[in-house]
């Protein structure tokens, strides 16, 4: 069975922001989920990104959730600021 090999562009494609969270997620997943199928791992990474609070106390996934949650909070627009787009 092949070992898991994630690519940063795949994580960015599912919504992970550029920065340390990508390498952290890749390292943790490749170490702890190395024999899982890539699509299963990517689904789990999507769930962490969508709801980092649910994973923040997880012994393995907590660091990813912490980093993903911090990035998500910093990207949310300020309600008092007009949105451009």
N, CA, C and O atoms as a CHARMM CRD file, in Angstrom:
* protein
*
  340
    1    1 UNK  N      0.84700  -1.18400   0.00000 PROA 1      0.00000
    2    1 UNK  CA     0.00000   0.00000   0.00000 PROA 1      0.00000
    3    1 UNK  C      0.89100   1.24500   0.00000 PROA 1      0.00000
    4    1 UNK  O      1.86300   1.32900   0.75000 PROA 1      0.00000
    5    2 UNK  N      0.54500   2.18900  -0.83900 PROA 2      0.00000
    6    2 UNK  CA     1.34300   3.41300  -0.96700 PROA 2      0.00000
    7    2 UNK  C      1.13300   4.32900   0.23600 PROA 2      0.00000
    8    2 UNK  O      0.04900   4.39400   0.81500 PROA 2      0.00000
    9    3 UNK  N      2.19300   5.02200   0.58700 PROA 3      0.00000
   10    3 UNK  CA     2.10400   5.96900   1.69000 PROA 3      0.00000
   11    3 UNK  C      1.45200   7.25800   1.20300 PROA 3      0.00000
   12    3 UNK  O      1.58000   7.63700   0.03900 PROA 3      0.00000
   13    4 UNK  N      0.76200   7.91100   2.10400 PROA 4      0.00000
   14    4 UNK  CA     0.08100   9.16100   1.80700 PROA 4      0.00000
   15    4 UNK  C      1.08800  10.23600   1.42500 PROA 4      0.00000
   16    4 UNK  O      2.10500  10.40900   2.09500 PROA 4      0.00000
   17    5 UNK  N      0.80400  10.95400   0.35300 PROA 5      0.00000
   18    5 UNK  CA     1.65200  12.06900  -0.05600 PROA 5      0.00000
   19    5 UNK  C      0.73900  13.22100  -0.46600 PROA 5      0.00000
   20    5 UNK  O      0.14300  13.20300  -1.54300 PROA 5      0.00000
   21    6 UNK  N      0.63800  14.22100   0.40500 PROA 6      0.00000
   22    6 UNK  CA    -0.20300  15.37900   0.13500 PROA 6      0.00000
   23    6 UNK  C      0.59800  16.45900  -0.58600 PROA 6      0.00000
   24    6 UNK  O      1.82400  16.51200  -0.49000 PROA 6      0.00000
   25    7 UNK  N     -0.11500  17.31500  -1.30500 PROA 7      0.00000
   26    7 UNK  CA     0.51500  18.44700  -1.98400 PROA 7      0.00000
   27    7 UNK  C     -0.13600  19.72500  -1.48700 PROA 7      0.00000
   28    7 UNK  O     -1.34300  19.77700  -1.25100 PROA 7      0.00000
   29    8 UNK  N      0.68800  20.75600  -1.33200 PROA 8      0.00000
   30    8 UNK  CA     0.17000  22.02000  -0.80800 PROA 8      0.00000
   31    8 UNK  C     -0.92100  22.58600  -1.70700 PROA 8      0.00000
   32    8 UNK  O     -1.86900  23.19500  -1.20900 PROA 8      0.00000
   33    9 UNK  N     -0.81000  22.40200  -3.01100 PROA 9      0.00000
   34    9 UNK  CA    -1.83900  22.94500  -3.90400 PROA 9      0.00000
   35    9 UNK  C     -3.19100  22.26800  -3.67900 PROA 9      0.00000
   36    9 UNK  O     -4.23600  22.88400  -3.88800 PROA 9      0.00000
   37   10 UNK  N     -3.17500  21.00900  -3.25600 PROA 10     0.00000
   38   10 UNK  CA    -4.43800  20.32000  -2.95200 PROA 10     0.00000
   39   10 UNK  C     -5.10000  20.91500  -1.71000 PROA 10     0.00000
   40   10 UNK  O     -6.32200  21.05400  -1.65700 PROA 10     0.00000
   41   11 UNK  N     -4.28800  21.26400  -0.71600 PROA 11     0.00000
   42   11 UNK  CA    -4.83600  21.88900   0.48900 PROA 11     0.00000
   43   11 UNK  C     -5.36000  23.28300   0.18600 PROA 11     0.00000
   44   11 UNK  O     -6.40900  23.67700   0.69600 PROA 11     0.00000
   45   12 UNK  N     -4.64100  24.02800  -0.63500 PROA 12     0.00000
   46   12 UNK  CA    -5.12600  25.36400  -1.02400 PROA 12     0.00000
   47   12 UNK  C     -6.42300  25.25100  -1.82200 PROA 12     0.00000
   48   12 UNK  O     -7.30000  26.10600  -1.70600 PROA 12     0.00000
   49   13 UNK  N     -6.54600  24.20000  -2.63100 PROA 13     0.00000
   50   13 UNK  CA    -7.74500  24.00400  -3.44100 PROA 13     0.00000
   51   13 UNK  C     -8.99700  23.78000  -2.59000 PROA 13     0.00000
   52   13 UNK  O    -10.10100  24.12500  -3.01200 PROA 13     0.00000
   53   14 UNK  N     -8.83500  23.20600  -1.39500 PROA 14     0.00000
   54   14 UNK  CA    -9.99700  22.98900  -0.53100 PROA 14     0.00000
   55   14 UNK  C    -10.21700  24.13600   0.44100 PROA 14     0.00000
   56   14 UNK  O    -11.13800  24.09200   1.25500 PROA 14     0.00000
   57   15 UNK  N     -9.36800  25.17600   0.36200 PROA 15     0.00000
   58   15 UNK  CA    -9.61500  26.37100   1.15500 PROA 15     0.00000
   59   15 UNK  C     -8.57800  26.72300   2.19900 PROA 15     0.00000
   60   15 UNK  O     -8.73000  27.73200   2.88800 PROA 15     0.00000
   61   16 UNK  N     -7.52900  25.92700   2.34000 PROA 16     0.00000
   62   16 UNK  CA    -6.49600  26.26400   3.32500 PROA 16     0.00000
   63   16 UNK  C     -5.73900  27.49700   2.84900 PROA 16     0.00000
   64   16 UNK  O     -5.34400  27.57900   1.68600 PROA 16     0.00000
   65   17 UNK  N     -5.53700  28.45200   3.74800 PROA 17     0.00000
   66   17 UNK  CA    -4.83100  29.67500   3.36500 PROA 17     0.00000
   67   17 UNK  C     -3.33000  29.43700   3.26700 PROA 17     0.00000
   68   17 UNK  O     -2.78600  28.52900   3.89400 PROA 17     0.00000
   69   18 UNK  N     -2.68700  30.25800   2.48300 PROA 18     0.00000
   70   18 UNK  CA    -1.22900  30.19900   2.36900 PROA 18     0.00000
   71   18 UNK  C     -0.62200  30.46900   3.74000 PROA 18     0.00000
   72   18 UNK  O     -1.07900  31.36200   4.45400 PROA 18     0.00000
   73   19 UNK  N      0.38100  29.72300   4.10700 PROA 19     0.00000
   74   19 UNK  CA     1.03000  29.94100   5.38900 PROA 19     0.00000
   75   19 UNK  C      1.39600  28.64700   6.06700 PROA 19     0.00000
   76   19 UNK  O      1.30700  27.57400   5.47100 PROA 19     0.00000
   77   20 UNK  N      1.81100  28.74800   7.32200 PROA 20     0.00000
   78   20 UNK  CA     2.30200  27.57600   8.05900 PROA 20     0.00000
   79   20 UNK  C      1.27000  26.47000   8.23500 PROA 20     0.00000
   80   20 UNK  O      1.63900  25.30500   8.38400 PROA 20     0.00000
   81   21 UNK  N     -0.00400  26.81000   8.22100 PROA 21     0.00000
   82   21 UNK  CA    -1.03700  25.79200   8.43700 PROA 21     0.00000
   83   21 UNK  C     -0.94300  24.67600   7.39300 PROA 21     0.00000
   84   21 UNK  O     -1.24300  23.52200   7.69900 PROA 21     0.00000
   85   22 UNK  N     -0.53800  25.00100   6.18100 PROA 22     0.00000
   86   22 UNK  CA    -0.44100  23.98300   5.12700 PROA 22     0.00000
   87   22 UNK  C      0.64900  22.97000   5.45500 PROA 22     0.00000
   88   22 UNK  O      0.40300  21.76500   5.40500 PROA 22     0.00000
   89   23 UNK  N      1.84000  23.43500   5.78700 PROA 23     0.00000
   90   23 UNK  CA     2.92100  22.48500   6.08300 PROA 23     0.00000
   91   23 UNK  C      2.64200  21.71900   7.37600 PROA 23     0.00000
   92   23 UNK  O      2.99400  20.54500   7.49000 PROA 23     0.00000
   93   24 UNK  N      2.01800  22.37300   8.34100 PROA 24     0.00000
   94   24 UNK  CA     1.64300  21.68600   9.57900 PROA 24     0.00000
   95   24 UNK  C      0.65800  20.56500   9.27700 PROA 24     0.00000
   96   24 UNK  O      0.82700  19.43900   9.74500 PROA 24     0.00000
   97   25 UNK  N     -0.36700  20.87500   8.49800 PROA 25     0.00000
   98   25 UNK  CA    -1.37600  19.87400   8.14200 PROA 25     0.00000
   99   25 UNK  C     -0.75400  18.72000   7.35800 PROA 25     0.00000
  100   25 UNK  O     -1.04300  17.55500   7.62700 PROA 25     0.00000
  101   26 UNK  N      0.09500  19.04600   6.39300 PROA 26     0.00000
  102   26 UNK  CA     0.72900  18.00300   5.59100 PROA 26     0.00000
  103   26 UNK  C      1.58300  17.08200   6.46000 PROA 26     0.00000
  104   26 UNK  O      1.50800  15.86000   6.33200 PROA 26     0.00000
  105   27 UNK  N      2.38700  17.66100   7.33600 PROA 27     0.00000
  106   27 UNK  CA     3.26000  16.85500   8.19800 PROA 27     0.00000
  107   27 UNK  C      2.46600  15.96100   9.13800 PROA 27     0.00000
  108   27 UNK  O      2.77300  14.77700   9.28000 PROA 27     0.00000
  109   28 UNK  N      1.45400  16.51800   9.77700 PROA 28     0.00000
  110   28 UNK  CA     0.65100  15.74000  10.72900 PROA 28     0.00000
  111   28 UNK  C     -0.09300  14.61400  10.01900 PROA 28     0.00000
  112   28 UNK  O     -0.11400  13.48000  10.49700 PROA 28     0.00000
  113   29 UNK  N     -0.69600  14.92400   8.89100 PROA 29     0.00000
  114   29 UNK  CA    -1.48000  13.91000   8.18600 PROA 29     0.00000
  115   29 UNK  C     -0.58200  12.81700   7.59900 PROA 29     0.00000
  116   29 UNK  O     -0.92400  11.63600   7.66100 PROA 29     0.00000
  117   30 UNK  N      0.55500  13.20400   7.03300 PROA 30     0.00000
  118   30 UNK  CA     1.45000  12.20200   6.44800 PROA 30     0.00000
  119   30 UNK  C      2.07900  11.31300   7.51700 PROA 30     0.00000
  120   30 UNK  O      2.41800  10.16200   7.23900 PROA 30     0.00000
  121   31 UNK  N      2.23600  11.82200   8.71800 PROA 31     0.00000
  122   31 UNK  CA     2.80600  11.02500   9.80600 PROA 31     0.00000
  123   31 UNK  C      1.75600  10.11800  10.44600 PROA 31     0.00000
  124   31 UNK  O      2.01900   8.94100  10.69200 PROA 31     0.00000
  125   32 UNK  N      0.56900  10.66200  10.71400 PROA 32     0.00000
  126   32 UNK  CA    -0.44100   9.93000  11.48200 PROA 32     0.00000
  127   32 UNK  C     -1.48800   9.20800  10.64200 PROA 32     0.00000
  128   32 UNK  O     -2.18800   8.33100  11.15000 PROA 32     0.00000
  129   33 UNK  N     -1.60200   9.55800   9.38500 PROA 33     0.00000
  130   33 UNK  CA    -2.60500   8.93900   8.51100 PROA 33     0.00000
  131   33 UNK  C     -1.94200   8.39200   7.25700 PROA 33     0.00000
  132   33 UNK  O     -2.55200   8.38100   6.18700 PROA 33     0.00000
  133   34 UNK  N     -0.70600   7.94000   7.37600 PROA 34     0.00000
  134   34 UNK  CA     0.09900   7.60300   6.20600 PROA 34     0.00000
  135   34 UNK  C     -0.45000   6.46200   5.36300 PROA 34     0.00000
  136   34 UNK  O     -0.10500   6.36300   4.18600 PROA 34     0.00000
  137   35 UNK  N     -1.28400   5.60500   5.91400 PROA 35     0.00000
  138   35 UNK  CA    -1.82300   4.50800   5.12900 PROA 35     0.00000
  139   35 UNK  C     -3.29900   4.68200   4.79000 PROA 35     0.00000
  140   35 UNK  O     -3.95000   3.74900   4.31800 PROA 35     0.00000
  141   36 UNK  N     -3.82000   5.87900   5.03200 PROA 36     0.00000
  142   36 UNK  CA    -5.20600   6.18700   4.67200 PROA 36     0.00000
  143   36 UNK  C     -5.26100   6.63000   3.21600 PROA 36     0.00000
  144   36 UNK  O     -4.25600   7.06500   2.65400 PROA 36     0.00000
  145   37 UNK  N     -6.42500   6.52000   2.61700 PROA 37     0.00000
  146   37 UNK  CA    -6.60200   6.98800   1.23900 PROA 37     0.00000
  147   37 UNK  C     -6.61400   8.51100   1.21400 PROA 37     0.00000
  148   37 UNK  O     -7.12100   9.16000   2.13000 PROA 37     0.00000
  149   38 UNK  N     -6.05300   9.06300   0.15800 PROA 38     0.00000
  150   38 UNK  CA    -5.93800  10.51400   0.05000 PROA 38     0.00000
  151   38 UNK  C     -7.30100  11.20600   0.12000 PROA 38     0.00000
  152   38 UNK  O     -7.42800  12.24700   0.76500 PROA 38     0.00000
  153   39 UNK  N     -8.31800  10.64400  -0.53300 PROA 39     0.00000
  154   39 UNK  CA    -9.62600  11.30200  -0.50500 PROA 39     0.00000
  155   39 UNK  C    -10.21200  11.33000   0.90900 PROA 39     0.00000
  156   39 UNK  O    -10.88800  12.29300   1.27200 PROA 39     0.00000
  157   40 UNK  N     -9.96600  10.29500   1.71000 PROA 40     0.00000
  158   40 UNK  CA   -10.43600  10.28600   3.09500 PROA 40     0.00000
  159   40 UNK  C     -9.72500  11.35100   3.92100 PROA 40     0.00000
  160   40 UNK  O    -10.34800  12.04200   4.72800 PROA 40     0.00000
  161   41 UNK  N     -8.42700  11.47700   3.71400 PROA 41     0.00000
  162   41 UNK  CA    -7.64900  12.48000   4.43500 PROA 41     0.00000
  163   41 UNK  C     -8.08200  13.88400   4.02300 PROA 41     0.00000
  164   41 UNK  O     -8.21700  14.76500   4.87200 PROA 41     0.00000
  165   42 UNK  N     -8.29800  14.09600   2.74000 PROA 42     0.00000
  166   42 UNK  CA    -8.72200  15.41700   2.27000 PROA 42     0.00000
  167   42 UNK  C    -10.10900  15.76200   2.82000 PROA 42     0.00000
  168   42 UNK  O    -10.36600  16.91800   3.15600 PROA 42     0.00000
  169   43 UNK  N    -10.99600  14.78300   2.91500 PROA 43     0.00000
  170   43 UNK  CA   -12.31100  15.03500   3.50800 PROA 43     0.00000
  171   43 UNK  C    -12.17200  15.44700   4.97300 PROA 43     0.00000
  172   43 UNK  O    -12.86100  16.35600   5.43400 PROA 43     0.00000
  173   44 UNK  N    -11.29000  14.78200   5.69200 PROA 44     0.00000
  174   44 UNK  CA   -11.05600  15.13300   7.09100 PROA 44     0.00000
  175   44 UNK  C    -10.47600  16.54500   7.19600 PROA 44     0.00000
  176   44 UNK  O    -10.88900  17.31600   8.06200 PROA 44     0.00000
  177   45 UNK  N     -9.53800  16.88800   6.33600 PROA 45     0.00000
  178   45 UNK  CA    -8.96000  18.23000   6.34500 PROA 45     0.00000
  179   45 UNK  C    -10.01500  19.29500   6.03700 PROA 45     0.00000
  180   45 UNK  O     -9.97500  20.38300   6.61100 PROA 45     0.00000
  181   46 UNK  N    -10.95700  18.99500   5.13700 PROA 46     0.00000
  182   46 UNK  CA   -12.06200  19.92100   4.84900 PROA 46     0.00000
  183   46 UNK  C    -12.91100  20.13200   6.10200 PROA 46     0.00000
  184   46 UNK  O    -13.28700  21.25900   6.42200 PROA 46     0.00000
  185   47 UNK  N    -13.21000  19.03600   6.80800 PROA 47     0.00000
  186   47 UNK  CA   -14.02500  19.13200   8.02200 PROA 47     0.00000
  187   47 UNK  C    -13.32900  19.97100   9.08800 PROA 47     0.00000
  188   47 UNK  O    -13.97000  20.76000   9.78200 PROA 47     0.00000
  189   48 UNK  N    -12.02000  19.79900   9.21400 PROA 48     0.00000
  190   48 UNK  CA   -11.26000  20.59000  10.18800 PROA 48     0.00000
  191   48 UNK  C    -11.33700  22.06600   9.82500 PROA 48     0.00000
  192   48 UNK  O    -11.53100  22.91500  10.69600 PROA 48     0.00000
  193   49 UNK  N    -11.18700  22.36900   8.55500 PROA 49     0.00000
  194   49 UNK  CA   -11.22700  23.75600   8.09600 PROA 49     0.00000
  195   49 UNK  C    -12.61100  24.36400   8.29500 PROA 49     0.00000
  196   49 UNK  O    -12.72300  25.52900   8.67700 PROA 49     0.00000
  197   50 UNK  N    -13.66700  23.58900   8.04200 PROA 50     0.00000
  198   50 UNK  CA   -15.04100  24.08300   8.17800 PROA 50     0.00000
  199   50 UNK  C    -15.42700  24.30500   9.63200 PROA 50     0.00000
  200   50 UNK  O    -16.18900  25.22100   9.94000 PROA 50     0.00000
  201   51 UNK  N    -14.90400  23.47000  10.53100 PROA 51     0.00000
  202   51 UNK  CA   -15.29400  23.56500  11.93500 PROA 51     0.00000
  203   51 UNK  C    -14.11300  23.25700  12.85500 PROA 51     0.00000
  204   51 UNK  O    -14.09500  22.22100  13.51900 PROA 51     0.00000
  205   52 UNK  N    -13.13400  24.15000  12.89300 PROA 52     0.00000
  206   52 UNK  CA   -11.93200  23.87700  13.69600 PROA 52     0.00000
  207   52 UNK  C    -12.20900  23.70200  15.18800 PROA 52     0.00000
  208   52 UNK  O    -11.45500  23.01100  15.87300 PROA 52     0.00000
  209   53 UNK  N    -13.27200  24.31300  15.69900 PROA 53     0.00000
  210   53 UNK  CA   -13.59900  24.20400  17.12500 PROA 53     0.00000
  211   53 UNK  C    -13.84300  22.74600  17.51700 PROA 53     0.00000
  212   53 UNK  O    -13.50400  22.34100  18.62900 PROA 53     0.00000
  213   54 UNK  N    -14.42200  21.96700  16.62500 PROA 54     0.00000
  214   54 UNK  CA   -14.72000  20.56800  16.93000 PROA 54     0.00000
  215   54 UNK  C    -13.45800  19.72100  17.09100 PROA 54     0.00000
  216   54 UNK  O    -13.50200  18.65500  17.70600 PROA 54     0.00000
  217   55 UNK  N    -12.34200  20.18500  16.54600 PROA 55     0.00000
  218   55 UNK  CA   -11.11100  19.40400  16.56600 PROA 55     0.00000
  219   55 UNK  C    -10.02100  20.00200  17.45100 PROA 55     0.00000
  220   55 UNK  O     -8.93900  19.42800  17.57200 PROA 55     0.00000
  221   56 UNK  N    -10.29300  21.14300  18.06600 PROA 56     0.00000
  222   56 UNK  CA    -9.23400  21.85600  18.78200 PROA 56     0.00000
  223   56 UNK  C     -8.64400  21.07800  19.95100 PROA 56     0.00000
  224   56 UNK  O     -7.49500  21.32000  20.31900 PROA 56     0.00000
  225   57 UNK  N     -9.39000  20.15400  20.54300 PROA 57     0.00000
  226   57 UNK  CA    -8.88100  19.36900  21.67100 PROA 57     0.00000
  227   57 UNK  C     -8.39000  17.98400  21.25400 PROA 57     0.00000
  228   57 UNK  O     -8.01400  17.18000  22.10600 PROA 57     0.00000
  229   58 UNK  N     -8.38900  17.70400  19.97100 PROA 58     0.00000
  230   58 UNK  CA    -7.92000  16.41800  19.47000 PROA 58     0.00000
  231   58 UNK  C     -6.39500  16.34700  19.60600 PROA 58     0.00000
  232   58 UNK  O     -5.69100  17.28800  19.23900 PROA 58     0.00000
  233   59 UNK  N     -5.89500  15.23600  20.12900 PROA 59     0.00000
  234   59 UNK  CA    -4.45800  15.08800  20.36900 PROA 59     0.00000
  235   59 UNK  C     -3.63400  15.15600  19.08600 PROA 59     0.00000
  236   59 UNK  O     -2.50200  15.64000  19.10400 PROA 59     0.00000
  237   60 UNK  N     -4.18500  14.67900  17.98000 PROA 60     0.00000
  238   60 UNK  CA    -3.45400  14.66400  16.71000 PROA 60     0.00000
  239   60 UNK  C     -3.81600  15.86300  15.83800 PROA 60     0.00000
  240   60 UNK  O     -2.93700  16.51700  15.27700 PROA 60     0.00000
  241   61 UNK  N     -5.09000  16.14200  15.72800 PROA 61     0.00000
  242   61 UNK  CA    -5.56200  17.15700  14.78300 PROA 61     0.00000
  243   61 UNK  C     -5.69500  18.55000  15.39100 PROA 61     0.00000
  244   61 UNK  O     -5.98300  19.51200  14.67800 PROA 61     0.00000
  245   62 UNK  N     -5.49200  18.66400  16.67700 PROA 62     0.00000
  246   62 UNK  CA    -5.68400  19.93400  17.36700 PROA 62     0.00000
  247   62 UNK  C     -4.83200  21.07300  16.84800 PROA 62     0.00000
  248   62 UNK  O     -5.30900  22.20500  16.75900 PROA 62     0.00000
  249   63 UNK  N     -3.58300  20.80300  16.50300 PROA 63     0.00000
  250   63 UNK  CA    -2.70800  21.86500  16.00000 PROA 63     0.00000
  251   63 UNK  C     -3.18700  22.38000  14.64900 PROA 63     0.00000
  252   63 UNK  O     -3.13100  23.58100  14.38400 PROA 63     0.00000
  253   64 UNK  N     -3.65700  21.47300  13.79300 PROA 64     0.00000
  254   64 UNK  CA    -4.21000  21.90200  12.49800 PROA 64     0.00000
  255   64 UNK  C     -5.43000  22.77800  12.75400 PROA 64     0.00000
  256   64 UNK  O     -5.56300  23.85100  12.16500 PROA 64     0.00000
  257   65 UNK  N     -6.31300  22.32400  13.62600 PROA 65     0.00000
  258   65 UNK  CA    -7.52900  23.07900  13.93900 PROA 65     0.00000
  259   65 UNK  C     -7.20100  24.44800  14.51300 PROA 65     0.00000
  260   65 UNK  O     -7.84100  25.44100  14.16400 PROA 65     0.00000
  261   66 UNK  N     -6.21700  24.50300  15.38200 PROA 66     0.00000
  262   66 UNK  CA    -5.81400  25.77300  15.98900 PROA 66     0.00000
  263   66 UNK  C     -5.31800  26.73800  14.90800 PROA 66     0.00000
  264   66 UNK  O     -5.71500  27.90300  14.88400 PROA 66     0.00000
  265   67 UNK  N     -4.46600  26.26200  14.03200 PROA 67     0.00000
  266   67 UNK  CA    -3.92700  27.10400  12.96500 PROA 67     0.00000
  267   67 UNK  C     -5.01800  27.49600  11.96500 PROA 67     0.00000
  268   67 UNK  O     -5.08000  28.64700  11.53300 PROA 67     0.00000
  269   68 UNK  N     -5.86800  26.55000  11.60000 PROA 68     0.00000
  270   68 UNK  CA    -6.94700  26.82600  10.64700 PROA 68     0.00000
  271   68 UNK  C     -7.94100  27.81300  11.24100 PROA 68     0.00000
  272   68 UNK  O     -8.41800  28.70900  10.54500 PROA 68     0.00000
  273   69 UNK  N     -8.25700  27.65400  12.52100 PROA 69     0.00000
  274   69 UNK  CA    -9.18000  28.56200  13.18900 PROA 69     0.00000
  275   69 UNK  C     -8.63600  29.96600  13.27600 PROA 69     0.00000
  276   69 UNK  O     -9.38200  30.92800  13.09700 PROA 69     0.00000
  277   70 UNK  N     -7.35800  30.10700  13.54600 PROA 70     0.00000
  278   70 UNK  CA    -6.73200  31.43400  13.63700 PROA 70     0.00000
  279   70 UNK  C     -6.76900  32.12500  12.27900 PROA 70     0.00000
  280   70 UNK  O     -7.04000  33.32400  12.19900 PROA 70     0.00000
  281   71 UNK  N     -6.50400  31.39400  11.23200 PROA 71     0.00000
  282   71 UNK  CA    -6.52500  31.97800   9.88800 PROA 71     0.00000
  283   71 UNK  C     -7.94300  32.35600   9.49400 PROA 71     0.00000
  284   71 UNK  O     -8.15900  33.40200   8.88000 PROA 71     0.00000
  285   72 UNK  N     -8.91200  31.51500   9.84100 PROA 72     0.00000
  286   72 UNK  CA   -10.30800  31.81000   9.49400 PROA 72     0.00000
  287   72 UNK  C    -10.78200  33.07200  10.19800 PROA 72     0.00000
  288   72 UNK  O    -11.47700  33.89800   9.60700 PROA 72     0.00000
  289   73 UNK  N    -10.39900  33.21800  11.47200 PROA 73     0.00000
  290   73 UNK  CA   -10.80300  34.42000  12.20900 PROA 73     0.00000
  291   73 UNK  C    -10.16200  35.67100  11.62100 PROA 73     0.00000
  292   73 UNK  O    -10.78900  36.72900  11.58600 PROA 73     0.00000
  293   74 UNK  N     -8.92800  35.55900  11.16400 PROA 74     0.00000
  294   74 UNK  CA    -8.25100  36.74600  10.63800 PROA 74     0.00000
  295   74 UNK  C     -8.75400  37.12900   9.24900 PROA 74     0.00000
  296   74 UNK  O     -8.53500  38.25600   8.80700 PROA 74     0.00000
  297   75 UNK  N     -9.42100  36.21500   8.55700 PROA 75     0.00000
  298   75 UNK  CA    -9.93100  36.50800   7.22200 PROA 75     0.00000
  299   75 UNK  C    -11.35000  37.06100   7.22400 PROA 75     0.00000
  300   75 UNK  O    -11.78600  37.64200   6.23000 PROA 75     0.00000
  301   76 UNK  N    -12.08100  36.88800   8.33400 PROA 76     0.00000
  302   76 UNK  CA   -13.47100  37.36500   8.38000 PROA 76     0.00000
  303   76 UNK  C    -13.50000  38.88500   8.30700 PROA 76     0.00000
  304   76 UNK  O    -12.73200  39.55800   8.99300 PROA 76     0.00000
  305   77 UNK  N    -14.39400  39.43000   7.46700 PROA 77     0.00000
  306   77 UNK  CA   -14.47000  40.88500   7.37100 PROA 77     0.00000
  307   77 UNK  C    -15.04400  41.49800   8.64500 PROA 77     0.00000
  308   77 UNK  O    -15.88500  40.90000   9.31500 PROA 77     0.00000
  309   78 UNK  N    -14.58700  42.66600   8.95600 PROA 78     0.00000
  310   78 UNK  CA   -15.08200  43.41400  10.09100 PROA 78     0.00000
  311   78 UNK  C    -16.47800  43.92600   9.73300 PROA 78     0.00000
  312   78 UNK  O    -16.62800  44.56400   8.69100 PROA 78     0.00000
  313   79 UNK  N    -17.51500  43.67400  10.55700 PROA 79     0.00000
  314   79 UNK  CA   -18.87000  44.08700  10.21200 PROA 79     0.00000
  315   79 UNK  C    -18.99900  45.59900   9.99500 PROA 79     0.00000
  316   79 UNK  O    -19.89500  46.03500   9.27100 PROA 79     0.00000
  317   80 UNK  N    -18.14000  46.39300  10.59400 PROA 80     0.00000
  318   80 UNK  CA   -18.20700  47.82700  10.43200 PROA 80     0.00000
  319   80 UNK  C    -17.50800  48.31900   9.18800 PROA 80     0.00000
  320   80 UNK  O    -17.62000  49.49700   8.84600 PROA 80     0.00000
  321   81 UNK  N    -16.80100  47.46300   8.51300 PROA 81     0.00000
  322   81 UNK  CA   -16.04700  47.84300   7.32300 PROA 81     0.00000
  323   81 UNK  C    -16.84100  47.47900   6.06500 PROA 81     0.00000
  324   81 UNK  O    -17.44900  46.41100   6.00100 PROA 81     0.00000
  325   82 UNK  N    -16.83700  48.37100   5.05900 PROA 82     0.00000
  326   82 UNK  CA   -17.48500  47.99600   3.78900 PROA 82     0.00000
  327   82 UNK  C    -16.70300  46.89700   3.09700 PROA 82     0.00000
  328   82 UNK  O    -15.47400  46.85900   3.15300 PROA 82     0.00000
  329   83 UNK  N    -17.42300  46.01100   2.44900 PROA 83     0.00000
  330   83 UNK  CA   -16.77000  44.91900   1.73400 PROA 83     0.00000
  331   83 UNK  C    -16.52900  45.31800   0.29800 PROA 83     0.00000
  332   83 UNK  O    -17.38200  45.92500  -0.35000 PROA 83     0.00000
  333   84 UNK  N    -15.35800  44.96800  -0.18800 PROA 84     0.00000
  334   84 UNK  CA   -15.01900  45.25300  -1.58000 PROA 84     0.00000
  335   84 UNK  C    -15.12600  43.96600  -2.35500 PROA 84     0.00000
  336   84 UNK  O    -14.83200  42.89600  -1.82300 PROA 84     0.00000
  337   85 UNK  N    -15.53700  44.05000  -3.59100 PROA 85     0.00000
  338   85 UNK  CA   -15.54000  42.80700  -4.32400 PROA 85     0.00000
  339   85 UNK  C    -16.40700  42.84700  -5.47300 PROA 85     0.00000
  340   85 UNK  O    -16.51600  41.85900  -6.19900 PROA 85     0.00000
